[in-house]
């Protein structure tokens, strides 16, 4: 199966996952993907599916698409060290969401100014392979055709 129905979950610059300052992501231990240097305050669902996990702090969320694709959106690195929590969770685990639905509101300026990194890994968790169509380009939250995903 191949799909390009994947919305940009946030506004920012798409960059290679290898540039993320955490080996779990850069070495693709969890799976293939890319990262976005966040520059906007909304995180939306890249496709329709079910929320499979919401980290209590709001720094990461996992979604299983109606098509079986599994993705984790991780917002910044080491944000647990910030004095104020920059995330407001808008959904709950087990909830079905639609493509483009708001998942998390984020104080992205707090992350850009104070987190270890404002790179946000987007990781595919079910052995999906990804071809980024817009590498090193700015994307707007909700924009389509940023990647092609190949899944079995």
C-alpha positions, -999 to 999 in steps of 0.1 A, spaced: 0 0 0 12 35 -8 -4 67 4 3 104 2 -27 113 24 -7 126 53 -12 162 65 16 182 81 8 179 118 24 213 125 39 244 109 76 245 104 106 233 83 108 196 74 142 182 81 158 147 81 152 126 111 190 119 113 194 155 125 174 150 157 196 151 188 183 119 203 196 85 190 162 69 195 149 90 167 180 97 146 190 60 144 154 51 136 151 27 166 113 33 167 109 35 130 113 56 98 103 92 97 113 128 95 112 158 118 98 193 117 114 224 133 82 237 149 71 272 142 34 272 151 10 265 180 -12 237 167 -7 200 163 -33 183 141 -40 148 132 -22 139 99 -50 114 90 -83 100 104 -77 73 130 -77 65 167 -55 80 194 -36 50 208 -15 69 233 -13 104 248 17 111 270 5 128 302 26 159 297 14 163 262 48 161 246 39 131 224 9 115 209 4 82 189 -23 76 163 -34 45 144 -48 55 111 -80 40 97 -57 26 71 -35 9 97 -6 33 95 8 41 130 26 73 138 40 91 168 43 129 169 69 140 195 70 177 202 104 190 211 131 173 232 136 173 269 106 195 274 101 179 308 128 202 320 108 233 313 94 252 343 60 255 326 42 228 306 38 242 271 11 217 260 -27 216 262 -41 182 252 -74 185 232 -81 147 227 -80 115 248 -67 80 243 -92 58 224 -108 88 207 -114 86 170 -102 118 152 -105 131 118 -78 142 94 -68 178 104 -85 177 138 -67 197 165 -48 173 189 -26 196 210 -22 233 215 14 242 222 34 272 233 59 267 205 79 299 215 85 283 249 99 252 232 119 271 207 134 293 234 140 269 263 138 232 253 169 212 244 156 211 208 126 223 190 129 195 164 98 174 164 102 138 153 74 123 133 79 85 135 61 57 118 58 27 142 47 -2 121 76 -7 97 62 19 73 88 35 49 86 72 42 97 93 12 97 130 21 84 151 -8 92 185 8 126 181 26 141 213 39 109 232 30 84 251 51 50 234 55 19 248 71 -1 229 96 -27 208 77 -9 209 43 -11 177 23 14 158 1 44 163 22 54 126 23 46 93 6 42 63 30 47 27 20 31 1 42 25 -36 39 
